[in-house]
Amino acid sequence: MGKMMRTDVNGIRPRKSTGNNWTLDSPRTKKLPIFKMGENDFAVNLPHENLSYYSQVPSAPKVTTSFNETAPEVKKTISNQLRKYCENTTLHGLRYVGDTQLSFGERIFWLISFSVAIGFATYYITNIYDKWKSSPVIISFSPFDGDISKIPFPAITICNMNQAKRSEAEKILREGSNVDKKLLDDACNGNASFDQTEKISWEALRNFLTGNSCSDMLISCQWGDDKVDCDDAFNNDLTDEGLCCSFNRLPPEKIFRSMKDISILNQTYPSNVYDWHAEKGFQDTDYGDYIPRRPLGAGAHLGLSIILDAQINNYYCSSTRSVGFKVMLSNPIETPKMADFGFLISPGFENRITVQPVVREATATLRDIAIEKRQCYFSNERPLQYYRTYTTRNCNLECQSNYTLQMCECIPYHLPKSRQIKYCGKTEKDCVDQAKIDMETVVGNGSSCNCLPSCYSIEYNNHKSFARLSRRINGDFTAITSKYFVDNMAIVQVFFSSSKFTKEFKSELYGFTEILSNVGGLLSLCLGFSFLSLIELFYFVTLRVVCDIAQHTRKVIKKQKESNVIPFLK
């Protein structure tokens, strides 16, 4: 190996000179290429005289993009996507707005038309919303008939309008105390005077009221095809009409919260008592000798048949201007108001009372609606002070009791009360009567009880037909004369007219499905809008824009990478 070849500072060996003798610092070679370009060579300009400079060349700068560089492109991308959306959308009329081939006037026409369609849709959707807000509940008929085996037979309360037996009244007039005489006079004439110092004890009033008994009034009882003991089937109950007899009413402990002042009469019930209320209903296994009893079926032969004895000869005075009985059908968990709502049964007639139940139910979704909007209470939403189960009638009676206590500082014997509160005597009669008028007056100074209807309720509509009794007596009553039978007896049959009934159903006016279908129908009618139109709008406004911006950013970065070459390669 002879002479060593010359190399530059970076170890690049220059090609052999072609014959011209020159040096690197020659002025005429500063702008000439150092090497002769071959097929695979590249030209490198050496702007600096000192070759050691190139050993200190910095690395290539990091490629970045600023907001000022991308913001115009983002705006342009969004504008383009909106134009493409208008050109490709399935919404009626909007594609003409973005059609650049149409004149400006045509595009404005379609823009106005589209805006008007949006206005119409908004107007009618607002109407639907306002209607839902003002009355969100609708009452309709159930598509399926109810069966009477799913509801209880009505509670039947019977009162003799005789306020005092003649034999007992004459005994009081002969031997009774002044208190009993005044009670008798007040019961019959209502004009007895009681001064403030003369207090009538509850025991004395109760003893006077219980002078009549169910065994004296009920002669024969038949449940379906079976004859039953009237004393077992009926129980004594104190009502605003006095002592009455009730059938199929729940025991007091299932009606009232406290029994300390309510259970004042001897009552007998079957061992099987079901804690029933309209919302809970019956279990499928609750058949047999249960209280409340279920209907056996439709028709007179599957109902309750009873024979009543008015004992007119023993009448001393009546609660009305006639003789006979008051009868009322009610919910088994309610306290009947016999004085005002009982209908009359006259002796000497056979009466048929056909029952048609009115059953109201509600959907579970109704609980999500405010009470002031749906206008009804579920059983656990309005606890009562005295009653275990909420019904409108129980609420009204409790409200009357509290209002009377507030006005008179006592409560009448037939209304519920707490143990420490006294019963109203005859000295508070005027106050009690005025409180009752205030309570039952719809217009005027009546107190507000806020006793809304129950969301689940059962009522019993009835229709009465009657015919005069025949003087011909069958073998069961041969011990009495036909005249006494016709003058004193009344036959009452209570039964269902049909084994099926129509239920009323309270539900939401618009559920989610109804709202969706109504709003979707209006949008489709006015705009041709569908669920896929919403996805289409989402695609063009978000996904498509993001993808285009990302694609543009990648192009900018790639372009900058290609332009940012290290200095000695420029």
C-alpha positions, 0 to 999 in steps of 0.5 A: 500500500503506497500513500494513504488516501485523504479523507475529510473530517467525517470519514468520507473519502473523496473521489480521485481527482480527474486531473485538475489540481485544486484545494478545498480552500480554493476560491473557485471551488467554494460553490462547486460540488465536491464530488462528481455525481455518479448514478447513485450519488447525491450532491451536497453543498458545503456552505461552510469552509470549516469541515469540523462545523458539520460534526456539530449539526443538531438533530432534526426538530420535533414536528408540531402543529399549532391551533392557529394552523389547524383552526381554519381547517377545522372550520372548513371541515365542519362547513363541508360536513354540514354541506354534505349532510344537507346534500345526503340527508333523508329529512324532507326538503333539507337536501335542497337547501344544500344543493349548490345546483339550485338557485339562491332563491330556491334554496331559501324557499326550501330553508323556509319550508323546512323551518315552518315544518320544524315549527309545526312539529314543535307546536304539536309536541308542546301541546302533547307535553302540556296535556301530559303535565296538566292531566297525566292520568287516564281512566279506561276500562280493562280489556279483560272482565273481572270475576266476582270470585276475586272480590268479597261479597259486600258487607250488609248492614241492617238497622231496625228503624224502631229506636226503642221497644215499647215494652222497654220504653214503658218500663223506663217510664214507670221505673227508669231513672231521670237519665233514661227518661231523658234519653228516651225522650230525646231518641223519640222526640229530639227535644229533651233538655240537658243542662251542663251539670247533668252528664250522661255517661257512655255506659248509660247511653250504650245500655239504652242503644243496645236495647234491640238485638239481632236475634229479635230482628233476624228470623231466618238466614240462608247463605247460598243453598245452606241455612245458617245460624243468624247469630253466627252470620250477623254481628251487632254494630253501633252506627249513627242509626243506633244498634244494627246488625252486619254481615260479612264485615271484617272484625274491628281489630282488622278495621281499627288500629286500636281496640281499647275503645272500639270493641264495645259489643260482643261479636263472634267471627269464624277463626279464619279472618283474612286481612283483606283490602282492595289493593292486596286482594285475595290469595288463591287459597283463601276459600272456605269459611273465611271473613270476608266471604267470597261470592258463591256465584251469580243468581238469587240461589247463590246469594244471601237470603234473610227474613226480618221481623219488624215487630211493629206492635212493639214500636215505640218510636221510629228514626224516620216517619215510617216503620221497617228497616234500613239496609246498606251495602258497603266495603267490608273494611268500611264503617257505613253511615246508615242514617244518611245513606241506608235505603228503606225496606218495608215490611210486607214485601219481598225485596231483591237487591241485585249487586253490580260491583264497581272495581277500580285499579291502577298501574304500578307506574302511577306511583311515579306521578305526583299525588296532586296530579293523579288524584288518588292514594295508594294504601301506604301513602296516606296513613290514618289515625284510627283506621288501618286501611285507607278508603275515602269513606274511612278518611271522611269519618276520621276527618269528621271525628277530628273536626267534631273533637276540635269544635265540641271537645268530644266525639260521638259514640259511632265515630272512632276516637282515642281512649283518653277522649270522651264521648259526646253526651246529649249536652253537646248534641247541637254542637255535634249536629253543626259539626256534621253539617259543616263536614258534609256541606260541599259549598260553604264553611265545610272543612277540607279533609283532602280525602282523595279516592283510593287508587284501588277501591271497590264499591257496590252499586245495587238495584232493588225490586220488590213485590207484596208478600203473599198471605200464604205461608209455607211450612217454616212459619206455621207458628205465626198467623198469615196476618202477622207475617204480611204486616211484620215480615220482610224478605231480603235477597242480596245477590250478584247479577252476573259472574263477570264485571267490567273493571275501571283502570287508572293508568298513565296518559302517556308512558314512555312508549306512548310519548315516543310514538306520538313525538316520533309520529309528529316528527315523521309527519312534518320532517320525515324524521326517524331513529336512523335520521338521528344516527345520521345527524350524529354521524355527520356532526361528530364522527365524520368531522372528527375523522376528517380533522384527524385525517387532515392533521396526519397530512399536515404532520407528514408534510412537515416531516418531509420538509424538515430535513437536517441542515447539511441535507438542504 
